[in-house]
Amino acid sequence: MDLLAKSLTERFGPGIADSNEVYSMHVGGSGRGIEIQYDPYNRRLKFFDLRPADVHDSRIIASAFNPEQPAGLYSKIIVYAHPGHEGWEDFGLRHEATIRGFFGDGAAAELWTNYPLPLRGEDVRKEENDRITDIALDKTPVEPMLPAGYSCSPATASDAAEIAALMRDTFQDYPTPIEAGRVADAIRERTSHFRLVRNNKGELVACASAEMHHTRRSAELTDCATKPNERGKGLMSRILRALEQDLASEFNIHDVYTIARSVEPGMNCSFAKLGFEYTGRLVNNCRMPEGFESMNVWCRNTREPAEVS
């Protein structure tokens, strides 16, 4: 076990690897504290605003990138780095994607990755993923409309049980736990903002959320779920556009991004048709119904109008 893994275990307990919680702590870098996030469910370790100098100056941080250390708590490491720093390749990292406007100063985050378990770094479905991405990139932006009789509205905490049920029915496995209590707390605490589509019977048929980072003024569009018999009607596109508008008007957040399943044509096409820019792919990034899956990154600044037809 490397020094960083030992630090996590000592701080949060020996059962940390079997938890569904996400753990955060700071370690000393090159004269400053570095935020670290450990996600045991997805076996991921994330560093935020790390610099190569921090790795050089910290034995604890450097231990996580030691190629002689076998995979333990985590099999994938992601560095969210400000642009302009050189030397990541020296630590065995590769650039996989970029998130526009991720940091509070408006700067993009370059996502550099390392795989303590090398097999996880292999995109075994690359040909299929590339084909689906190309299909999405060929789409022309359009302004989404709801079918007659459908409505789209913000969610409240009282909708949490329905949201959780829809997501459980949609996903056999999901990168984060799906529980009504967690959904309700996120809505009440304004860390997530949900939008819902209901049919003419008032039944919940689609949902999605904006997971907000208020300090950075950026948001991830996620939790996208549509009942199978309601797909192909443009419901998700309408929800996502409404979420963009809510983020801008209510939270003054204009930089939005998503991490979409590479094997799922519908979601990738939805974001392309909304004017999002494809900025890379995170290989075997998180647990989904078929095990670890690669995820496409799509970004947009809503101050820049999408050129719709």
DOGU-899588 format. One line per 3 residues: their letters; for each residue x, y, z of C-alpha. Coordinates in pm, 1 decimal, decimal comma. Layout:
% residues N
a> X Y Z ~ ...
//
This chain:
% residues 309
mdl> 0,0 0,0 0,0 ~ 140,5 340,9 -97,1 ~ 179,0 627,5 149,9
lak> -129,6 810,3 27,9 ~ -347,0 499,7 58,1 ~ -212,7 450,5 411,8
slt> -300,9 811,6 496,0 ~ -657,4 761,1 371,7 ~ -692,7 439,1 570,0
erf> -552,7 592,2 887,1 ~ -781,8 893,3 862,2 ~ -1108,5 728,8 757,8
gpg> -1070,3 372,2 884,5 ~ -976,3 28,3 746,6 ~ -1318,6 -25,3 588,1
iad> -1288,4 273,4 355,2 ~ -1247,9 60,0 41,3 ~ -1586,0 -107,2 95,2
sne> -1779,6 215,6 147,8 ~ -2017,1 395,4 -89,2 ~ -1915,9 734,7 49,4
vys> -1677,7 981,3 -116,8 ~ -1388,6 1095,2 104,1 ~ -1201,5 1425,5 80,3
mhv> -887,2 1549,3 250,4 ~ -594,4 1784,0 192,5 ~ -225,8 1697,3 182,0
ggs> 72,7 1927,1 161,9 ~ 207,9 2005,6 -182,1 ~ 464,0 2260,9 -293,1
grg> 389,2 2514,2 -19,9 ~ 11,1 2468,7 -32,9 ~ -265,2 2222,7 42,1
iei> -389,2 1990,3 -232,3 ~ -748,1 1867,9 -233,1 ~ -779,9 1492,7 -278,2
qyd> -1101,0 1297,7 -330,1 ~ -1125,5 921,1 -294,9 ~ -1423,9 741,3 -449,7
pyn> -1410,1 375,7 -337,1 ~ -1721,3 270,0 -530,0 ~ -1548,9 358,6 -858,2
rrl> -1195,1 287,7 -731,0 ~ -1088,3 641,4 -830,1 ~ -852,2 891,9 -674,4
kff> -881,2 1256,7 -782,1 ~ -638,3 1546,8 -732,2 ~ -767,1 1901,6 -779,7
dlr> -536,4 2179,5 -900,9 ~ -228,8 1960,9 -863,5 ~ 97,1 2078,1 -1020,1
pad> 404,7 1875,6 -1116,8 ~ 600,7 2064,5 -850,1 ~ 361,1 1929,4 -585,4
vhd> 444,4 1572,8 -687,3 ~ 817,1 1645,8 -672,9 ~ 789,6 1805,0 -326,8
sri> 555,7 1554,8 -156,1 ~ 652,7 1193,4 -84,1 ~ 289,4 1116,6 -4,0
ias> 157,5 1248,4 -335,9 ~ 443,9 1097,2 -535,4 ~ 377,7 754,5 -383,6
afn> 41,0 736,2 -562,8 ~ 219,8 752,9 -899,9 ~ 485,9 492,9 -818,9
peq> 464,6 232,3 -1098,9 ~ 618,5 -31,6 -871,6 ~ 329,6 1,2 -626,3
pag> 47,9 -249,1 -699,9 ~ -308,6 -124,2 -730,7 ~ -482,9 -115,1 -394,4
lys> -752,7 130,1 -292,9 ~ -768,2 281,2 -640,8 ~ -709,4 156,9 -994,7
kii> -752,7 496,6 -1166,1 ~ -609,6 838,2 -1076,8 ~ -736,3 1163,8 -1228,9
vya> -553,7 1495,7 -1198,8 ~ -766,7 1806,6 -1258,4 ~ -489,0 2045,8 -1360,2
hpg> -473,5 2407,5 -1469,0 ~ -345,1 2431,3 -1829,0 ~ 14,6 2522,3 -1903,0
heg> 202,4 2284,2 -1673,7 ~ 451,2 2045,1 -1833,6 ~ 591,2 1719,6 -1704,4
wed> 282,2 1509,0 -1635,6 ~ 409,0 1236,6 -1870,1 ~ 712,5 1197,2 -1642,8
fgl> 478,1 1060,0 -1375,2 ~ 311,5 815,7 -1613,2 ~ 4,3 1030,1 -1680,3
rhe> -174,6 1083,3 -2009,8 ~ -417,3 1356,3 -2113,1 ~ -767,7 1217,5 -2171,9
ati> -1006,8 1512,7 -2167,1 ~ -1065,6 1879,1 -2083,4 ~ -1347,1 2045,6 -1888,0
rgf> -1397,4 2405,7 -2002,3 ~ -1439,8 2667,9 -1729,0 ~ -1401,8 2414,1 -1449,2
fgd> -1204,8 2630,1 -1208,1 ~ -1337,8 2937,0 -1032,5 ~ -1103,6 3164,1 -1228,8
gaa> -1268,8 3048,5 -1551,3 ~ -974,8 2829,0 -1649,2 ~ -1026,7 2487,1 -1799,9
ael> -927,5 2169,5 -1619,1 ~ -701,3 1936,4 -1811,1 ~ -774,8 1580,9 -1702,5
wtn> -458,1 1373,2 -1676,9 ~ -490,0 1007,5 -1582,1 ~ -278,1 729,6 -1440,8
ypl> -370,9 361,5 -1403,8 ~ -217,2 168,6 -1112,3 ~ -403,1 -125,9 -1267,3
plr> -285,2 -100,6 -1632,8 ~ -568,1 -317,2 -1765,5 ~ -818,8 -51,8 -1659,9
ged> -649,5 196,4 -1892,5 ~ -735,9 -8,1 -2202,5 ~ -1043,9 109,7 -2394,3
vrk> -1151,9 -232,6 -2519,3 ~ -1460,4 -83,3 -2690,0 ~ -1271,0 201,9 -2854,8
een> -1392,9 125,3 -3207,1 ~ -1757,5 123,4 -3097,7 ~ -1709,1 430,6 -2878,4
dri> -1545,6 619,6 -3165,2 ~ -1829,7 526,8 -3400,6 ~ -2094,7 655,1 -3159,5
tdi> -1899,4 975,3 -3093,7 ~ -1871,5 1037,1 -3468,5 ~ -2248,3 992,6 -3505,4
ald> -2304,9 1254,2 -3234,8 ~ -2052,7 1496,6 -3383,2 ~ -2243,9 1489,9 -3713,1
ktp> -2560,9 1620,9 -3545,8 ~ -2676,6 1975,6 -3612,4 ~ -2781,0 2181,0 -3305,2
vep> -3158,1 2221,8 -3271,6 ~ -3380,5 2387,4 -3011,2 ~ -3567,9 2111,3 -2823,3
mlp> -3945,6 2111,8 -2782,7 ~ -4171,1 1893,4 -2568,2 ~ -4448,2 1684,3 -2726,9
agy> -4802,6 1799,5 -2662,2 ~ -4929,5 1707,0 -2317,6 ~ -4584,8 1685,0 -2154,3
scs> -4452,8 1931,4 -1897,2 ~ -4106,0 2016,3 -1765,6 ~ -4059,0 2164,1 -1419,5
pat> -3800,5 2193,7 -1139,0 ~ -3806,4 1920,8 -875,7 ~ -3860,5 1965,6 -503,5
asd> -3755,5 1739,3 -218,6 ~ -4101,3 1581,5 -226,0 ~ -4019,2 1437,8 -571,1
aae> -3711,2 1251,3 -441,1 ~ -3873,7 908,9 -405,8 ~ -4003,9 917,7 -764,3
iaa> -3665,3 1031,9 -895,5 ~ -3482,6 753,9 -711,6 ~ -3731,1 494,4 -838,1
lmr> -3693,3 609,5 -1199,6 ~ -3314,4 596,4 -1177,2 ~ -3313,2 253,4 -1014,4
dtf> -3541,5 124,5 -1291,1 ~ -3313,9 278,3 -1556,3 ~ -2972,5 169,0 -1423,7
qdy> -2881,5 -172,1 -1285,3 ~ -2565,8 -9,0 -1151,5 ~ -2471,8 357,1 -1113,6
ptp> -2156,5 551,9 -1022,0 ~ -2320,1 695,7 -708,0 ~ -2574,5 544,5 -467,3
iea> -2938,1 607,2 -561,7 ~ -3143,7 670,1 -251,2 ~ -3445,6 894,9 -201,5
grv> -3292,2 1049,0 110,2 ~ -2973,0 1146,6 -70,7 ~ -3170,5 1298,9 -357,6
ada> -3390,5 1496,4 -118,5 ~ -3089,3 1625,0 75,5 ~ -2914,3 1734,9 -244,1
ire> -3223,5 1929,7 -355,4 ~ -3274,7 2093,1 -15,1 ~ -2906,8 2181,7 22,8
rts> -2896,3 2315,0 -335,3 ~ -2597,1 2103,8 -429,9 ~ -2806,1 1948,6 -707,1
hfr> -3088,8 2101,4 -908,9 ~ -3326,5 1856,6 -1078,2 ~ -3567,9 1900,9 -1365,6
lvr> -3849,9 1656,5 -1439,3 ~ -4070,9 1574,3 -1735,3 ~ -4417,9 1435,2 -1672,2
nnk> -4664,9 1300,1 -1925,0 ~ -5031,0 1399,4 -1959,9 ~ -5117,2 1159,9 -1675,6
gel> -4874,6 1332,8 -1439,9 ~ -4636,3 1035,4 -1440,5 ~ -4262,9 1101,5 -1409,0
vac> -4105,8 983,3 -1735,1 ~ -3765,3 1158,8 -1743,3 ~ -3526,6 1346,5 -1514,3
asa> -3180,3 1498,4 -1501,2 ~ -2986,7 1715,8 -1259,2 ~ -2719,6 1982,5 -1242,9
emh> -2462,7 1897,2 -976,2 ~ -2329,6 2239,0 -880,1 ~ -1998,3 2359,8 -745,4
htr> -2091,9 2707,8 -627,6 ~ -1735,5 2822,5 -552,8 ~ -1604,2 2724,7 -894,7
rsa> -1926,6 2839,6 -1063,5 ~ -1946,7 2528,5 -1276,3 ~ -2195,0 2243,2 -1293,1
elt> -2210,5 1887,7 -1420,0 ~ -2529,7 1775,5 -1595,3 ~ -2594,3 1422,3 -1474,6
dca> -2854,1 1173,7 -1341,9 ~ -3013,1 1153,3 -1688,3 ~ -3287,1 891,2 -1695,7
tkp> -3582,4 832,7 -1930,3 ~ -3835,6 551,9 -1922,8 ~ -3763,2 314,2 -2213,2
ner> -4106,4 360,0 -2375,1 ~ -4063,0 740,5 -2368,1 ~ -3726,1 759,2 -2543,9
gkg> -3680,9 919,6 -2884,1 ~ -3922,3 1207,0 -2809,1 ~ -3662,3 1471,8 -2723,9
lms> -3757,7 1478,3 -2354,6 ~ -3400,5 1472,6 -2225,2 ~ -3289,2 1750,0 -2457,8
ril> -3566,3 1972,8 -2325,1 ~ -3468,8 1897,1 -1963,5 ~ -3103,6 1973,4 -2029,7
ral> -3181,2 2305,3 -2198,9 ~ -3406,2 2401,1 -1906,5 ~ -3129,1 2310,8 -1660,7
eqd> -2890,4 2538,6 -1849,0 ~ -3138,8 2822,5 -1821,4 ~ -3198,0 2759,6 -1449,2
las> -2824,9 2754,0 -1377,2 ~ -2774,7 3087,2 -1549,8 ~ -3076,7 3268,6 -1403,5
efn> -3086,6 3127,9 -1050,2 ~ -2724,8 3040,0 -971,6 ~ -2518,1 3256,0 -1210,1
ihd> -2347,6 2943,5 -1343,4 ~ -2267,3 2943,0 -1714,9 ~ -1996,6 2676,4 -1751,2
vyt> -2163,1 2335,6 -1776,6 ~ -2034,0 1995,1 -1872,3 ~ -2135,4 1633,8 -1874,1
iar> -1966,2 1296,5 -1863,9 ~ -2180,0 1071,7 -2086,0 ~ -2156,1 696,8 -2145,6
sve> -1951,2 649,7 -2462,7 ~ -2159,4 348,7 -2568,5 ~ -2492,8 533,9 -2541,2
pgm> -2582,3 708,1 -2871,0 ~ -2889,8 891,5 -2741,1 ~ -2719,5 1092,4 -2467,2
ncs> -2416,5 1183,8 -2678,6 ~ -2644,0 1297,3 -2960,2 ~ -2855,6 1498,0 -2713,3
fak> -2557,8 1701,5 -2597,8 ~ -2424,8 1748,9 -2950,6 ~ -2766,3 1878,8 -3064,2
lgf> -2764,4 2125,3 -2773,3 ~ -2438,1 2277,3 -2896,8 ~ -2199,2 2109,6 -2653,2
eyt> -1836,2 2056,5 -2755,7 ~ -1677,4 1711,7 -2733,7 ~ -1350,5 1745,4 -2539,6
grl> -1225,9 1390,8 -2482,3 ~ -1294,8 1050,3 -2331,0 ~ -1226,1 914,8 -1983,2
vnn> -1140,2 547,6 -2021,9 ~ -1316,5 296,7 -1792,7 ~ -1409,9 587,8 -1573,5
crm> -1693,1 460,2 -1354,9 ~ -1918,0 167,6 -1276,7 ~ -2222,5 130,4 -1496,1
peg> -2453,0 -160,9 -1585,8 ~ -2182,3 -339,7 -1786,3 ~ -1896,2 -281,7 -1541,7
fes> -1643,7 -1,1 -1577,8 ~ -1735,4 210,9 -1881,0 ~ -1562,4 487,5 -2074,4
mnv> -1727,2 828,2 -2065,6 ~ -1730,2 1112,2 -2318,2 ~ -1683,8 1467,8 -2191,8
wcr> -1902,1 1743,0 -2344,3 ~ -1876,5 2111,4 -2244,1 ~ -2059,7 2436,3 -2307,2
ntr> -2056,5 2796,3 -2188,4 ~ -2419,0 2908,4 -2197,2 ~ -2320,3 3270,3 -2256,1
epa> -2236,4 3151,6 -2607,7 ~ -2563,4 3077,4 -2788,7 ~ -2586,1 2744,0 -2966,7
evs> -2618,2 2784,1 -3341,9 ~ -2946,7 2601,4 -3383,7 ~ -3121,8 2525,1 -3709,0
//
